[in-house]
Amino acid sequence: MRGHKKQVRPYIDISSDIEPIQQASDILSGYVNRSGITLTHIEGSNRAYYQPSTDIITMPVIGQFESAEEYYSTVFHEAAHSTGHKSRLNRITDYAAFGTGNYSREELVTEISAAMVMNFAGIELPQTFENSVAYIASWSKKLREDIKAIVTASGKAQKATDLILGLVSESNESE
């Protein structure tokens, strides 16, 4: 779950001056259509998360974010989590409690992937990049004893990114 990382504005009004970004929307809708995942938006919620048991990404509405880029950074992070589903890259094999090694590894993979997708879409801003770097650094610290963690996570993130971008077909083979 990424909801604890991003600051999402409390829901005030359904109208918003934040407009979707076409390139990012196309990437997202392409992935949703190819993967069969469900993407839902809940007005008034301040949580963004992926639920593997139901294969659903739940997001606040775009107007609750500080910018469209922050929204896409968050939704691509959750989409990267969904690539770990058993029907895709089969990376999420068991429940990992918050702060454990497995949880930390998954967070590294998904945040690196989100940054890659943002870069590919051409919408990475200094602020979203700095947020990603800080997030990656915070989870890397949890894995200090695993010197290969960032390299391993980067390889898995590339596979997740390729799947989101439609550069490879879906596979349920274990990474």
N, C-alpha and C positions, 0 to 999 in steps of 0.2 A: 504494500500500500504506500502511496505517496502523499496522501492527504496531510500527513504530519509535517511535510517539508514545505509545501507551497502555502503562501498566505493567500487565502481566498476571501474576497470581500463578503461580508454578510449579505444575504439576499435582501434587496430593498424594493426593486421594481423589475418587471420583466423586460422593459425596454432598455436598450444598451446602445452606447455609441461604439462599441467594439464590434468590428466587422470581421467575419471569417476571412482567412487568407486562402485564395483559390488553390494554389499549388499544394498547400498542406492539407486542405480539405479533400483534394483529389487523392492524395496518398492515403489518407485515413479511410475514405470511402472505398477505395480499391482494396485495401486490406480487409476491411469489414466484409465486403462482398465476397472476396475470395475465401476467407477463412470461415465464414458463417458465424462468427462471433456476434453477440448482441452488445450494442453500445447504447446505454441509456443516460439521460440527463435528468437530474432532479433539481428543480428550482428550490432554492433555500438551503440546500445541503452545502456543507463545506468540506465534504470528503470525496476523494477520488481513489478508486480501488478496483482491482481485478479479483473476481471470485472464481477460482478454478472449478469448483464443484458445479457451478451453473454456466460457466463460460461466458460471463457477463462483465463488461467494463461499465462502471457507474461513475459518472462525472457531474460536477456542478455545471450550471449553464455558463456559457462563455462570458457573459456579462459580469460574472462574479470575479473574474480574474483581472489583474492589473492591466493586462494587454492580451491580444490574440496570441502573441508568441508564448506567453506564459501558459495559456490554455493548451496550445499544441505541444509544448514541452511536457506538460503533465499527461496529456492523453497519449502521446507517443511512449511515455514511460509505462503507462498501464498497458498499452498495446504490446510493448516488449515483454511484459509479464505474461501476456496471453500466448505469446509464441512458445512458452514453456509447457503449455498444455499437452497432455498425453497424445492428443490427436495431431500435434504439430511437431515440435522439436523434443518433446518428452523430457524437458529439463526439470519440471516440478514433479518430483517423484514422491515427496512426502511433505507433511506439514512442517514448516520451520518456524519455530517461535521467534518472536522479535528479538533481535540482538545476537542470535546464535550465528555460528559460522555459515551454515547453509543460507540463512536469511541474508546475511551480509554479502555472500557471494551472489545471490540472486539480485540484490539491490545494485551491486556493481554492474552486473550484466545489463540490467534494464536501464540504468542511467546512462551508461556509455552508449547503448543502442539509441536511446532518445536523442542524445547529442548528435549522433551520426545522422539520424533521420532529419533533425532540424537543419544540420549543415547541408544535407542533400537537397532539402526543400529551399535552401537559400534564405531562411528566416531566423537564423541564429543571431541574437542580439548580444551585446556585451553582458547585459544583465542575466539573460538566460544561460549564457555560457558560464558566467561566474557562479551562478546557482548550481549548475551541473558539476563544476569543478569542486565546489565546497561539499556537495553531496557525496561525490565519489571519494573525496579525501576522508570524509567522516566514516564511511564504510570501510575504506582501505585500512584505517587505523584499527578496526576490529579484527583485521586479518594479518597483523604484523608478523605473526609466526609463519605465515604462508607467503614466502617470497615470490611465488609464481602466481599469486592470486590475480593481480592486475592483468597479466599476460593471458591467463586462462579466461578471465572474464571478458577481455577484449575479443578473443576468438569467438566466444559464445555470443557476444554482442553483435559481431559481424554477421553471424548466421541469423540472429533475430532481425537485424536490420534488413538483410537481403530478403527475408520472408515478408516483412512489412512492405517493402518496396516492390515486391512481386518479381524479384530478380531470380528467385528459385521457386520451385514448386514446394508445396507443403509435404512434410515428411514426419512420420511418427517414430523415426529411428532415434534411439538415445544418442545424445551427444557424447 
